[in-house]
Amino acid sequence: MGNTKYTYAVARIRALEVSLFSDAVIGQLMACRTAEEALRLVREKGWGDPSGSGDMDSVLKREEEKTWEVIRDVAPDMRVFDVLSLPKLYHNLKAAVKEVCTEKRTPGIFYDDCEIPGEEMLRIIESREFSRLPGSMGRVAEEALETLLHTRDGQLCDVLIDRAALEAIFEAGKRSGESVIEDYADTTVAIADIKIAVRSRKTGKSADFMRSAMAECGSINREQLIRAALAGEEEIARYLEGTSYAGGADALRESPSVFERWCDNRMTETMKAQKYETFSVGPLLAYLLARQNEIKTVRIILTGKQNGFPDDALRERIREMYV
């Protein structure tokens, strides 16, 4: 891999990192009395489209689009970012399967900025042209559609597709040939598995259910995690203490939302080292994740203020910033 391939891209990203929200800006947002006031503040910072609709969803959606526009503009090779667009692709699959089964049409449920946009995905599922889907996605699509048509069990259909998405992310990480992307993919799958273990424990799900929902990855042992979940929440925390997710054990003992925040913060921490790279895809990935983290945090604050959540409840959910 030529060392200069990423130099220009990284220089562009460096210039953009300056406008990422700092903890101070997040503090300002928290200090706003209403959701309208907070939304006005982010729009003054250039969020959304000046001419576009000013409601929360369209402002946040536009920011997500802008982020990808930047990456597409600067990245010498978009394939290494497959790992980040896969969740959208599998979301479209899930939504299309449900639309076809219920024969209802819900506007605005698809993503269009991924390999197979919503309408195209819907046509593929309707006409059962599963071979048009990439990799093993066709097999999963067929199974999910059959399952939903025969059982009408939406949760089972979700589990099938979510697991397939995790497996695809893990594979894409390995395929990327970039250690930072591989680490990101592995961590994403591990954290999803841990969350499944915690939820399954709470809802009394069986080992078989967990096995069908979790994907294999490198940094945790699926069977040991399942055994821990069957034994109790404290056992999950104890299992984590022996892995690279040890810090999550105490967060988990505190509350599920503190644990979710710990997961996101851990990803941010992992990425901070990429700031000092110059000749790799690392800084681009780090910027993309920092932007997603920032958008998620702003959404938490705006939604919280709309619903009148107390500041303490919001603080428990707020993510650490990259800058």
ABEGO torsion letter per residue (X at the ends): XBAAAAAAAAAAAAAAAAABBBAAAAAAAAABABAAAAAAAAAAAGBEBAABBABAAAAAAAAAAAAAAAAAAABABAAAAAAAAAAAAAAAAAAAAAAAAAGBBBBGABBABBABBAAAAAAAAAAGBAAABBEAAAAAAAAAAAAAAAAGBAAAAAAAAAAAAAAAAAAAAAAAGBAAAAAAAAAAAAAAAAAAAAAAAAAGBBAAAAAAABBBBAABBAAAAAAAAAAEAAAAAAAAAABAAAAAAAAAAABAAAAAAAAAAAAAAAAAAAAABAABAAAAAAAAAAAAAAAAAAAAAAAAAAAGBBAAAAAAABBBBAX
